Amino acid sequence: FFLAVIPVFPRSHPGFSSSSSRFFLILIPVFPAAKPRLDSKGCPGQQNWTEGQELILECRAKGKPEPEVKCSKDGISIAAGISYTANRTQAGTYRCRATNALGTAERDVTVWIQC
């Protein structure tokens, strides 16, 4: 928390002196900000899918404010966290990018499709 001390001075009014000023103390919560981070736990660099199964490209980022994650393969954007039916054309390397107001992080994710 951050403590703010705010002086309050009364308007000039008969009977008030400058010594009758008051202070308000306010506690303000402070949330630490952090650049996006893509690590192997939230965004594994190797993912094995089985052809025909419903699967999700796993890529979650850490950071504050919460980063937006977008992935692409061969210049075509796909949404991380959305379910897909795995097929051979989805095998390859995806570039995932996490962005928030403090910056950007990138990670390559290789998807293998097993028949």
Buried (B, 14 or more C-beta within 10 A) or exposed (E): EEEEEEEEEEEEEEEEEEEEEEEEEEEEEEEEEBBBBBEEEBBBBEBEBEEEEEBEBBBBBBBBEEBEBBBEBEEEEBEBEEEBEBEEEBBEEBBBBBBBEEEEBEBEBEBEBEE
